[in-house]
């Protein structure tokens, strides 16, 4: 009897039952069907190739079952695996004697076990990355958010704390108050850099850890620098280190002083303060993705798109499969017992 699929859950129930030896719980009991009866052929019928090594109350224990237990418990000897199966089967049959096999929980565990076996052994192997046609993968490549993963200039990611004094795109930066802002912020940014360097000791070289330190520093000092705006930001941008700044392309071009500081800096190491047309910055490079120019005809691109699409593809096909199976198996619903459960029925059922 391969009821050992759900015996782990039954163990706890059996231990309680053996302690007090109560009758089968009538509030959980349901009418036993042939698929869960102790002598059901569902449990005792084996493939012709099965090698039976023992029987417990007529229920077979096979060599494959022993190997499966060993696989699930690395280092377990064959004898220990065999003895465990015997013990579990003895307990499972005791549970049947007490009527516990008719409980809703035991049936649910059996259903879940069989469903998982179908998904891992039947459904998933049939839906592989290669299930997505090459032509469909090429269509996905030309979606902007997908293409930029494979066809892009050097991509950088940075973080900075900074004082903003001027926006040269919309105002003149020669006004006295703005000039004064640059001068005062230039002094303050040195303090910021010194304090951050001390706080970041031990975290430089670790982008995520350093990012947390910078963000916390700005939050803790938000009300300290009231005269001039003090902020923290992360940003991604494209920038070709080999081209002059005026030849850079794209909507996300940033100030040359900032870009060059990111590019020339070491990964996750705070750089000394730098002035841009906007203000003063303490900058750190968080990531760099080198230029990549792969086309839709590149086999590595197709393979990567297929791999990334696999979860969504399986989800869509799984939903369709459930719909077909529900129709083929003629799912019938009795709404009366469910009227107090606030159950809403979808069109599939």
N, C-alpha and C positions, 0 to 999 in steps of 0.2 A: 504494500500500500504506500504510495508516494505522498501520503499526507504529511510527510516530513517537510514539505514546502511551507506549511504554516504552523509547524510544531513549536517554533520559538515563541509565538504568541500564546499558544495553548499552555505552555509550561507554567506560566504565572497563574493561569486560571486553574490548572490542575492542582498546583500546590495548595491553593486556597481551598479547593474542593476536597482534597484528601484530608485536610486538617479538620474540617467540620463535617465532611461527608453529607452535604445537603442534597435534596433532589434537584433535578435539572431545573434551572431558572425558567419559570413559565413566562415571565415578562419579556425575555429575550428569545424564547424559542419560536421556531417557525417549522412548518411542515417539511420534513426531510425529503429531499428529492433523490432520485437514483444517482445523481452525480456526486452526492456527498455521503451516501449510505456506506457503512463499513465494508460490505461485501460488493460494492459497486465495481463493475468491470473497468470503469474509468481509472480506478486506482490500481487494480491488480493486473490488467492486461499490459503485456510488455512486447516490444518489437522482437522479432525472431532472433535478432543478433544479440539480445541481452544475455549477459552471463549472471545467473542468480547464484549468489554466494551464501545466502541464508534466507530463511522464512520465519517470520514472527507472527504466529496466529494465522498463518496462510499468506500473509503479506510479504512480498519479495523484497529482498535487499540485494542490489546488483553491484557488480564491480564498478560500473560507471558512477553509481551513487557514492561509493567509497572514494573514488578519484575526485569527484566533485567537491566533497567535503575537504579533502586534502588541498585542493586548489584554493579553496576559500580560506584555509588556515595554514599558511606556509610553515613548514617545520613539523607539522603533525604527521605522526607515523601512520602507516596503513592500518595497523592494528587499532590504534586509538580512534581513527576515523570510523572503522567498522564498529567498534564498541559504542561509539557515540550514536551511530545510526540505530543500533539495536535498542539502546536506552531510550532514544527519542520515539521509536516505534512502539515500544512497550507503553510509554507514557501517553502517546497519541491514542492507542487502543483503549487505555484506561479512561481517557477523556470521552471516547465514544461510548463506553459502558455507562458513563454518568450522564450521557445525553448532551454533552457540551458541544458535540460536533454540529448540533442544530442551532447554535447561537448565531445571532446576526454578525458578531465580531468574527467568529471562525469562518463563516462564509465569505465575509468581506476580505479577510486575509487570503483565502484561497483564490478569490477573484483577482486580487492585486498581484498575487504571485504568478498566476497564469497570464495575466495581461502583460506583466513585465517580461515574462519569457517570450511572449509573442513579439513584443516591441524589439527586444534585443536580438532575437533569433529569426524573426520573420519580417517585420516591417523595416527596421533600420538598414539591414543589409541590402534591401531592394532600392533604397533611396540613397544614392551615393553622390559625391560631387560630380561624377560623370553623367548623372541623370539630367544635369542642366546642359542643353545643347550648346555647342560652340557658338552658333549664330546668336543665340540669346545672350550668351556671355559677352559677345562683342557689342551687342546693343546696349548692355548695361555699362560697358566701358565708356561709351560716349555721353553718359550722364555726367554733368559737371562735377558733382561731388565724388564721383567714382574716378573719373579720368585724372583728377588732380593728385590722386594717390600714386599714379604711375608716370605721369607726364608733367613735370614741374621743375622750376629752377630751385636753387638752394633754398631750403625752408628752415627758418630759425624760430625759436621760441625763447622769449625773454621775460624777465620780471624787473621792475624798478620801483623804488620810492623816489619821490621827486617833488620839487617846489615849482609851481607854475606861475610865471610872471606875465607872459604875453602870448597872444596868438597872432603871429605875423601874417596869417592868411586873411585876417579880418580887421587888424588894427595896426597902428604905427607903434613901434617899440622904442621910439626915441623920446617919448614923454618922460619928464623928470621922475614921476612916481614909479614908472616901469624900470628906469635905470636904477633907481634906489632899490627896487625889489631884487633885481639881479645881484646887486652888491650885498645886500643883507642875506639873501638866500645862499650866496656863495660862501658866506661865513657859517651859516647854519648847516649847510650840507656837509661841511667838514666834520662837524660834531656828530651828525647822523652817521656818517661813514665810520668814524672812530668807534662809536657805541655799537653799531651793527657788527663790525668786525670782531669786537669782543664777545658779543652775544652768539655770533655764528661759529665761534671756535668749536671744532668737533663736528660741525654740520656741513662745512664747505666740502664740495665733492659729492654731496648727496642732494640732488635737486629738490626732491619733495620736502626733506627736512629743512633745507635752507629757505624754501618758499614759506613754510610755516613761521619761521623766525622773522622774516621780513614782514609778513602780514600782521603778526602779533605786535611787532615794534610800531608799525604805523598806527594800529588800533590803540595801543597804550599811550601814544604821543599825539593823538588827534587834537587834543585841546592845548597842547604845549606850544605849538607853532601857529598861533592864531593870526598873526599879521599877514602871512602869505599862505595860500592853499598848499597843504601837504597831503600827498596821496600815495596809494599803492596800486599798481596794475600789473597784469600779465598780458602778453601780446605775442601773436604769431605773425610772421611776415616773410615774404620772399625777397631775396637780395643776392645778386650775383657778385661775389667778392672780386671777380676779375674785371668787372665793368666799372667805368666812372659813374659817379652818383647820378649825373644828369641823363645817363643812358638806361637807368633802371626803369623797369616797366611794371605796371600793376597799380591797382587802386589803393594798396596798403603800404605804399612807400613811406618810410619814416625819415626823420632827420638824419643826415649823414653821420653826424658825430655819434648819435645813439647807435645806428646800425654798425658802424665800424667798431665801436666799443664792444658790442655783442660778439661780432665776428672774431675779433682779435683776442677776446678774453678766453680763459680756460672754463671748461664746463663747471657750473655750480661754484664759481669763485667770485666773490664780490669785487667789482672793479672800482678804482678810485673815481671820485666825482667827476662828471663831465658836464659841460655847459652846451645847451642846444639853443636854437632860436626861441624855444618855449620856456626854458628855465634851467634848473639844475637837477641832475639825476645821479643816483647810485644804482648801477645796473648789474645784472647777472644773466649769463647765458644758461638756459634750462635744457635746450635740445637743439640738435642740428640734423636735418635730413638732407643728405647731399643730392645734388641735381640728378634727376632720373628722367630718361626720355624713352620709355618703352611704349610700343604701340599695341593696338588691339590684336595684332598678329603674333605677338610674343607669347610663346607657350607658357611662360611663367606667369604672365598676366592672367591668361585664361584659367590656369590652375588656381591662382589666388582668388579670383572672383568666384569660381565654383566653390572653393572652400568656405569663403565668407558668406555665400548665399545658402549653404547647406542647411543651417538651422531654420531659416525662413521657409525654404522649400519643403523641408520635412513637416513643418507645422501646417503648411497649406495642404499638403497631401494627406496628412493625418486627419485634418478636419473633414476633408472630402471622403476619406475612408470610413470615418465614423458615420457619416450620413448614409453612405451606401449600405454599410452593415446593418444599421438600424432599420432601413427599409427592407433589406433582404430577410432579416430575422423577425419582421413583423412585430415591432415593439408595441405593446398594448399598455395603456395607462388606465388605472381605476382612480379617478380624481377624488372619490369620496374619502378614503383614508388620508388624503393629502390636503384636505380643505383647510386644516389649521396650521399647515406648514408654510403658507404663503409661497407655494411653488408656482412658477409661471412656466408654461409649456411653449417651447419654440416650434417653429413651423416644421422642423425636421421630424419631430415626434407627433 
